[in-house]
Amino acid sequence: MRTTRRTTLRSAAVVVGAATVLAVPVGSAFAYSPAGSSTGPAASVRAYVTTVKLADGSVAKVYKIGDSHFEADLFAGSTKLDRLVSKGGAASYGQNDGLHVVLQPNGTVTSWMDGASKPQPKPASEKEIRKESSVRITMTDGRIAELVDGPNGKRVELSTPKGHALATIDLRRPSVQHDGWTYKLVRDGKHVKFVVIDGKGGGNSWVYDFDGKLIEKYTVDPTGVGRPVLVASGGGTAAAGAAGLGFTALSHQG
C-alpha cells in the first residue's frame, strides 16, 4: 500500500472562490544548461518541468530530481510557502487555510479548495501534454534570470541569488525596473531577446537569447561621447536597433 506524505504550508495564501482543478502532465523535463561564464556555478540537479496555477491563485513550480522523484515549490506572489516532495511512487500532500495541493508520483499537480470535491487525476491525451524548457543564468548584477519557453510563449522569471522572486516579464508585460536596472524582452523578427540594462552604471547592456547565450554586449563609450560601443559576441551592428535599445553602434572601439 502506498503511503502519502503530508505537509502543511507555512504561510497563508487565501483567495476565496470556486474550486479549480489544475493538472499539468509531465511529458519530459528539460535540465537547464548554463552558457559560459554568464551562468555562474555548475547546473543544479533539479530540472525545471513546469509552473502550475493553483486553486487559490498561488502557483507550484515543479522540478524533476530523478527517477520517481519530483518536487514542487509553492509560492503566493514572491513568498515561498512550502515544498512538496514525491519519491518512490508516493504522493505528497499539503494544505493551508482551505487550500489542498497534491503532487502526484508522475509529477502532476492537483489542487482544490475546502468544500469542493477532490479532483481525480486522469491520463492525458497527446494534445494535453504541455512542455516547457528553461535556462537559468546569473546576470552581471548578481541576480538570477530563468528564461522559460513554453506553450504560452516566452517569459523571464527574475529572482535574487537566494531564490526570492522579484518579477516576471513576458511579451504582454515586456519590461520591469528594479534598483536602477532594467530587464526587458524584445522581438527581433521571429526571435525574442532578453535585454539587461545597467541604468546605474551609465547604460551598459547585455543581450541574451533563450538558450541562455550572451549574444551582444553594449558598453558606454568611456570618452564621454555619449554613444555606446557595440561589443558583439554573436550578433552584428544591425542587432542594436533590433534589440530596441535606441543605441547607435560605432564602427570603432573608443
matplotlib code that plots the C-alpha trace (Angstrom):
import matplotlib.pyplot as plt

x = [0.0, 1.4, 1.8, 1.0, 3.5, 1.6, 3.0, 1.4, 2.1, 3.9, 2.2, -1.4, -2.4, -6.2, -8.3, -11.9, -13.6, -14.8, -12.7, -10.3, -8.8, -5.4, -3.3, -0.3, 1.0, 4.7, 5.9, 9.7, 11.8, 14.4, 17.5, 19.0, 22.5, 24.5, 26.1, 29.7, 30.8, 27.4, 25.8, 27.9, 28.1, 27.6, 24.0, 21.8, 20.5, 16.9, 15.4, 12.5, 9.4, 6.5, 4.6, 1.0, -1.6, -3.3, -7.0, -6.4, -4.3, -0.9, 1.5, 3.5, 6.9, 7.5, 11.0, 12.3, 15.1, 15.5, 13.5, 10.3, 11.4, 9.6, 9.5, 7.0, 7.8, 4.7, 4.5, 2.0, 3.4, 7.0, 6.5, 7.6, 5.0, 6.4, 7.9, 6.2, 8.3, 7.2, 9.6, 9.4, 5.8, 4.3, 2.2, 2.9, 0.0, -0.1, -2.9, -3.3, -6.3, -8.7, -6.2, -5.3, -2.4, -1.2, 2.0, 1.4, 4.2, 4.3, 4.9, 1.4, -0.2, -3.8, -5.4, -8.8, -10.4, -12.4, -16.0, -15.1, -14.8, -11.3, -10.2, -9.2, -6.1, -6.7, -4.5, -3.9, -4.0, -1.1, -2.8, -3.0, 0.7, 2.4, 6.1, 8.3, 12.1, 14.1, 17.6, 18.9, 21.6, 23.4, 23.3, 26.0, 24.1, 24.3, 20.6, 19.1, 17.1, 15.2, 14.4, 11.3, 9.9, 6.6, 3.2, 2.1, 5.1, 8.4, 8.9, 11.7, 11.4, 13.7, 14.9, 17.6, 20.6, 18.8, 15.7, 13.5, 11.2, 11.4, 9.2, 8.1, 8.2, 6.6, 5.7, 2.5, 4.4, 7.9, 9.8, 10.4, 12.8, 14.5, 17.1, 18.3, 18.4, 16.0, 15.1, 13.1, 12.0, 12.3, 11.2, 13.8, 12.0, 10.9, 13.2, 12.8, 15.8, 16.3, 18.0, 19.6, 20.4, 22.5, 20.9, 23.1, 26.3, 25.6, 23.7, 26.0, 23.7, 23.7, 21.5, 20.7, 18.9, 16.6, 19.3, 20.9, 23.8, 25.2, 24.9, 25.5, 27.0, 26.8, 29.4, 29.1, 32.0, 34.4, 35.5, 32.2, 30.8, 27.5, 27.1, 27.7, 30.3, 29.0, 30.9, 29.3, 29.7, 27.4, 25.3, 26.0, 25.6, 22.1, 21.1, 21.5, 18.3, 16.5, 17.2, 15.2, 17.9, 18.0, 21.7, 23.9, 26.7, 30.1, 32.4, 35.4, 36.4, 36.7]
y = [0.0, 3.3, 5.9, 9.6, 12.2, 15.1, 18.5, 21.8, 25.1, 27.6, 30.8, 31.7, 32.2, 32.7, 33.6, 32.5, 31.2, 28.2, 25.1, 24.8, 21.5, 22.0, 19.0, 19.6, 16.3, 15.8, 15.0, 15.3, 17.5, 19.8, 20.5, 23.9, 24.2, 27.3, 29.2, 30.1, 32.4, 34.2, 31.3, 31.2, 27.9, 24.5, 23.4, 22.1, 18.5, 20.0, 20.0, 22.5, 21.0, 23.5, 26.0, 25.2, 27.8, 26.5, 26.8, 29.9, 31.8, 30.8, 28.7, 25.5, 25.2, 21.6, 20.1, 16.6, 15.4, 11.9, 8.7, 8.7, 11.8, 15.2, 18.4, 21.3, 24.7, 26.5, 30.3, 33.0, 36.0, 36.3, 34.3, 30.7, 28.7, 25.2, 22.4, 19.1, 16.0, 12.9, 10.0, 6.2, 6.3, 8.1, 11.3, 14.4, 16.3, 19.9, 22.1, 25.5, 27.8, 25.8, 25.1, 21.5, 20.5, 17.1, 16.4, 13.0, 10.4, 11.3, 15.0, 16.2, 18.7, 19.0, 21.5, 22.4, 24.5, 23.4, 22.4, 21.2, 17.6, 16.3, 16.0, 12.7, 12.7, 11.2, 10.2, 13.0, 12.7, 13.8, 17.2, 17.9, 17.3, 20.6, 21.1, 23.9, 24.3, 26.7, 28.0, 29.8, 32.4, 34.6, 38.2, 40.8, 42.4, 39.0, 38.3, 35.2, 35.1, 32.0, 32.1, 29.9, 28.9, 27.1, 26.7, 30.1, 31.9, 33.1, 34.7, 35.5, 34.9, 37.2, 36.3, 37.1, 34.8, 33.3, 32.5, 35.3, 36.1, 39.7, 39.8, 38.0, 39.6, 38.3, 39.8, 41.3, 43.0, 43.1, 45.4, 45.9, 48.0, 47.1, 49.0, 51.0, 48.0, 47.4, 44.0, 43.6, 41.3, 42.5, 40.9, 40.6, 39.2, 35.7, 35.7, 37.1, 38.5, 39.2, 42.6, 43.7, 47.4, 48.9, 52.2, 52.9, 52.3, 54.6, 52.2, 49.2, 46.4, 42.7, 40.8, 37.0, 34.6, 32.0, 29.4, 31.5, 32.6, 36.2, 37.2, 41.0, 43.5, 47.3, 49.3, 53.0, 54.9, 55.9, 59.0, 60.6, 60.8, 59.6, 56.8, 53.1, 50.9, 47.6, 44.5, 41.7, 38.1, 36.5, 39.4, 42.3, 46.0, 45.7, 44.0, 47.2, 48.6, 45.2, 45.0, 48.1, 49.8, 53.0, 52.7, 53.7, 51.2, 52.6, 51.2, 51.6, 50.9, 54.2]
z = [0.0, -0.9, 1.7, 1.4, 2.6, 4.2, 4.9, 6.0, 4.2, 6.3, 5.2, 4.3, 0.7, 0.7, -2.3, -1.8, -5.0, -6.8, -6.9, -9.7, -11.0, -12.5, -13.6, -15.8, -17.1, -17.3, -20.8, -20.2, -18.1, -19.5, -17.5, -17.8, -19.2, -18.2, -21.0, -20.4, -17.7, -17.6, -15.7, -12.6, -10.7, -12.3, -13.1, -10.3, -10.4, -10.2, -13.7, -14.1, -15.6, -15.4, -13.4, -12.3, -11.1, -8.0, -7.0, -4.8, -7.3, -5.9, -8.0, -7.9, -9.7, -10.5, -10.7, -11.6, -9.4, -10.7, -11.5, -9.4, -7.6, -8.1, -6.1, -6.2, -4.7, -3.7, -4.0, -3.1, -5.0, -4.1, -0.8, -0.8, 1.1, 1.1, -0.9, -1.7, -2.4, -4.1, -4.1, -4.7, -6.0, -3.0, -3.5, -1.4, 0.1, 1.6, 3.0, 4.4, 5.0, 2.9, 0.0, -0.7, -3.0, -4.2, -6.0, -7.8, -8.3, -12.0, -11.3, -12.0, -9.5, -8.5, -6.1, -4.7, -2.0, 1.0, 0.1, -3.4, -4.5, -4.6, -8.2, -9.6, -11.8, -15.2, -18.1, -20.6, -24.4, -26.5, -27.2, -23.4, -22.9, -22.4, -22.2, -21.1, -21.3, -19.2, -18.9, -15.8, -16.0, -13.4, -14.6, -14.2, -11.3, -9.4, -9.8, -11.4, -14.6, -15.6, -19.3, -20.0, -23.3, -23.2, -24.9, -23.7, -25.1, -23.6, -20.2, -17.8, -14.1, -12.1, -8.6, -6.0, -5.6, -2.6, -4.7, -3.6, -6.6, -7.9, -11.0, -14.2, -17.6, -20.9, -24.2, -22.7, -19.9, -21.5, -19.2, -15.5, -13.5, -10.2, -8.2, -11.2, -13.6, -16.5, -17.7, -21.0, -23.7, -27.3, -30.6, -33.3, -36.3, -35.3, -32.3, -28.8, -26.9, -23.2, -22.5, -19.3, -18.9, -16.1, -15.5, -12.5, -14.4, -17.4, -19.7, -20.2, -21.6, -22.2, -24.6, -24.3, -26.5, -25.0, -25.0, -22.3, -24.5, -24.3, -27.9, -27.7, -25.3, -25.4, -23.5, -23.0, -24.6, -21.8, -23.8, -22.9, -26.5, -25.1, -27.6, -26.7, -28.3, -29.6, -28.5, -30.4, -29.4, -31.9, -33.3, -35.6, -35.7, -37.1, -33.8, -31.9, -33.4, -33.3, -29.6, -29.1, -27.1, -29.1, -29.5, -32.4, -32.9, -33.6, -36.2, -34.0, -30.4, -28.5]

ax = plt.figure().add_subplot(projection="3d")
ax.plot(x, y, z, "-o")
ax.set_aspect("equal")
plt.show()
